Amino acid sequence: MVWKWLGALVVFPLQMIYLVAKAAVGLVLPAKLRDLSRENVLITGGGRGIGRQLAREFAARGARKIVLWGRTEKCLKETTEEIRQMGTECHYFICDVGNREEVYQTAKAVREKVGDITILVNNAAVVHGKSLMDSDDDALLKSQHINTLGQFWTTKAFLPRMLELQNGHIVCLNSVLALSAIPGAIDYCTSKASAFAFMESLTLGLLDCPGVSATTVLPFHTSTEMFQGMRVRFPNLFPPLKPETVARRTVEAVQLNQALLLLPWTMHALVILKRYRAAGGAPGQACAHRALLPGSPVRRGPRTR
């Protein structure tokens, strides 16, 4: 046991030197992007908003097949037809990711009709934008089922086969609100924080699984129907992101095998402020709320992506 610990103490500095050197080389030399021509991509919430843009981006970058999941057939059908016109094979399935049995049944149907999914993008989400006391109990449960538990079910449905193939990627479209919550959207903030912890644990667990990785994307307020009516305190300093930008950077992160992506880069200040708060500097969190985060949540009932 003693020799084992001594060996670890010797190896650890060497590993750190290797990782630092690898990072330095990565800054100088352009990284090689993952080839998507053999990948089958499944996007939940793929009918509109960021999901639709993700489908366009994966198709433009040469994905072999694209599968869309969602609850609104009209949107799914429109997006599927658009992707097919781009020359990429595309299919859609009606599926509520918050329903465990429906996820497992639909996943089975996807494997039978399309084949193995090698890139899973958990994008589906819902927001009600209300305080705790103003929220309906069923609405609160719905947020947790779709935004958090839905990722458990989809990942359990497709990850085992990825591990067998030693080829797979799990992607989570999360939010900066997972790192720093705001008032008035308690259901959304809670579900996103839970989803962030889920992905952090999953990513660490996949470190010893060859060929299978994970990416968590934390974008700032994005201009989609889901957040229509949301105001930002300093719109000139922190303008809303475009769905096209989020989609492009997300696919790039997958191709670069990037574990964590904060959008825009200024959101890294949140991490610093949170650490400052953890060290005893309480004003750090208040500063984050005042300077970086949305000033008024949506108050128009449930919206989905």
Salt bridges, closest charged atoms under 4 A:
GLU39 OE1 - ARG34 NH2 3.40
GLU57 OE2 - ARG61 NE 2.73
GLU78 OE1 - ARG52 NH2 3.43
GLU78 OE2 - LYS74 NZ 2.73
GLU82 OE2 - ARG56 NE 2.44
GLU89 OE2 - HIS91 NE2 2.75
GLU101 OE2 - ARG100 NE 3.54
ASP116 OD2 - ARG161 NE 3.13
GLU164 OE1 - ARG161 NH1 2.80
ASP187 OD2 - HIS128 ND1 3.12
GLU225 OE1 - ARG48 NH1 3.94
GLU225 OE2 - ARG303 NH1 3.96
GLU252 OE2 - ARG61 NH2 3.32
GLU252 OE2 - ARG248 NH1 3.70
GLU252 OE1 - ARG249 NE 3.80
